[in-house]
Amino acid sequence: MYRLSDSLGYRLTIASRVQQRRLEEKLRPLGLSRLDWVILVALGYEDLRQPSDIADHVGVDRTAISRALRRMEDAGLIARSGGDGDGRTRTVELTDAGRTALSDATPLAQANAELIADRLTDGEQELLARLLAKLITDDDSRPSKF
């Protein structure tokens, strides 16, 4: 008999949702969603500038990134401009407000990550990181660099 609650996939999903929900709650007072946060991180800490690179990095489709970028631009967090002269390529950069939001949100995200890390020994954290990397490497929907 199949029991969903015994499924590794189910447990991974629940653990991820708990972490995501906590982060969303911490970011909400700043007016940010989790997607906003990861886009700010991609721009501010990963130095990504192309919407397609950002989409690949955060693991969402380009349509979702485009909508999020439009909303973030309207909120004054990012600026988009034409790229290499042909008008089709767009580049994205943080505005001063975006840099402030990233700075304000970073300690909240770090505290959220520590909630899970504190439940595991250093060895368990390293093992979990290796196992998760093994699970997402070679999956066509995620970059292998994770």
C-alpha positions as CSV (number, residue, x, y, z in Angstrom):
1,M,0.0,0.0,0.0
2,Y,1.3,3.4,-0.9
3,R,1.4,6.0,1.9
4,L,2.0,9.5,0.8
5,S,3.3,10.5,4.2
6,D,6.1,7.9,3.8
7,S,7.2,9.3,0.4
8,L,10.5,11.0,0.2
9,G,9.1,13.5,-2.3
10,Y,6.3,14.4,0.0
11,R,8.6,15.0,2.9
12,L,10.9,17.1,0.7
13,T,7.9,19.1,-0.4
14,I,6.6,19.7,3.1
15,A,10.0,20.7,4.4
16,S,10.4,23.1,1.5
17,R,7.0,24.6,2.1
18,V,7.6,25.2,5.8
19,Q,10.8,27.0,5.0
20,Q,9.2,29.0,2.2
21,R,6.2,29.9,4.3
22,R,8.4,31.2,7.1
23,L,10.4,33.3,4.7
24,E,7.2,34.7,3.1
25,E,6.0,35.7,6.6
26,K,9.3,37.5,7.4
27,L,9.4,39.3,4.0
28,R,5.8,40.4,4.0
29,P,6.3,43.5,6.3
30,L,8.9,44.7,3.8
31,G,6.4,44.3,0.9
32,L,8.4,41.5,-0.7
33,S,7.5,38.0,-1.8
34,R,9.9,35.1,-1.8
35,L,10.2,35.5,-5.6
36,D,11.0,39.1,-5.2
37,W,13.7,38.2,-2.6
38,V,15.4,35.6,-4.9
39,I,15.4,38.0,-7.8
40,L,17.0,40.7,-5.6
41,V,19.6,38.1,-4.5
42,A,20.2,37.1,-8.2
43,L,20.8,40.8,-9.1
44,G,22.6,41.9,-6.0
45,Y,24.7,38.9,-4.9
46,E,24.9,36.7,-8.0
47,D,25.4,39.6,-10.4
48,L,22.9,38.3,-13.0
49,R,21.5,40.8,-15.4
50,Q,19.5,38.9,-18.0
51,P,16.0,37.9,-17.3
52,S,16.6,34.4,-18.8
53,D,19.7,34.0,-16.5
54,I,17.7,35.0,-13.5
55,A,14.8,32.6,-14.4
56,D,17.3,29.7,-14.8
57,H,19.1,30.6,-11.6
58,V,15.9,30.8,-9.4
59,G,14.2,27.8,-11.1
60,V,11.1,29.5,-12.5
61,D,9.9,30.0,-16.0
62,R,10.6,33.1,-18.0
63,T,7.0,34.2,-18.0
64,A,6.8,34.2,-14.2
65,I,10.1,36.2,-14.1
66,S,8.8,38.7,-16.6
67,R,5.7,39.3,-14.6
68,A,7.7,39.6,-11.3
69,L,10.2,42.0,-13.0
70,R,7.4,44.2,-14.3
71,R,5.8,44.3,-10.8
72,M,9.2,45.0,-9.2
73,E,9.9,47.8,-11.7
74,D,6.6,49.4,-11.0
75,A,7.5,49.2,-7.2
76,G,10.8,51.0,-8.0
77,L,13.0,48.0,-6.9
78,I,14.6,47.3,-10.3
79,A,15.2,49.1,-13.6
80,R,15.1,47.4,-16.9
81,S,16.9,48.7,-20.0
82,G,17.6,47.6,-23.6
83,G,20.6,45.4,-23.8
84,D,23.0,44.9,-26.8
85,G,21.5,47.4,-29.1
86,D,18.9,45.3,-30.9
87,G,16.1,46.2,-28.5
88,R,15.2,42.6,-27.8
89,T,17.7,41.8,-25.0
90,R,16.9,43.4,-21.7
91,T,19.1,43.9,-18.8
92,V,18.0,44.3,-15.2
93,E,19.6,46.2,-12.3
94,L,18.8,47.1,-8.8
95,T,17.7,50.6,-8.0
96,D,18.6,52.3,-4.7
97,A,15.3,51.1,-3.3
98,G,16.1,47.6,-4.5
99,R,19.5,47.7,-2.8
100,T,17.8,48.9,0.4
101,A,15.2,46.1,0.2
102,L,17.9,43.5,-0.3
103,S,19.9,44.9,2.6
104,D,16.8,44.9,4.8
105,A,15.7,41.4,3.8
106,T,19.1,39.6,4.0
107,P,19.2,39.3,7.8
108,L,15.6,38.0,7.7
109,A,16.4,35.3,5.2
110,Q,19.6,34.4,7.1
111,A,17.6,34.0,10.3
112,N,15.1,31.8,8.5
113,A,17.9,29.6,7.1
114,E,19.4,29.3,10.6
115,L,16.1,27.9,11.9
116,I,16.6,24.8,9.8
117,A,20.4,24.7,10.2
118,D,20.1,24.8,14.0
119,R,18.1,21.6,13.9
120,L,21.0,19.7,12.3
121,T,24.6,19.0,13.3
122,D,27.3,20.4,11.0
123,G,27.8,16.9,9.6
124,E,24.0,16.5,8.9
125,Q,24.0,19.9,7.1
126,E,26.8,18.8,4.9
127,L,25.3,15.5,4.2
128,L,21.9,17.0,3.4
129,A,23.5,19.6,1.1
130,R,25.3,16.8,-0.8
131,L,22.2,14.7,-1.1
132,L,20.0,17.5,-2.3
133,A,22.6,18.5,-4.8
134,K,22.6,14.9,-6.0
135,L,18.8,14.9,-6.4
136,I,18.7,18.1,-8.5
137,T,21.8,17.6,-10.6
138,D,20.8,16.3,-14.1
139,D,17.2,17.3,-13.7
140,D,16.3,19.2,-16.9
141,S,14.2,21.7,-15.0
142,R,17.0,22.9,-12.8
143,P,20.6,24.1,-13.5
144,S,23.2,21.5,-12.7
145,K,25.2,24.1,-10.7
146,F,22.8,23.7,-7.8
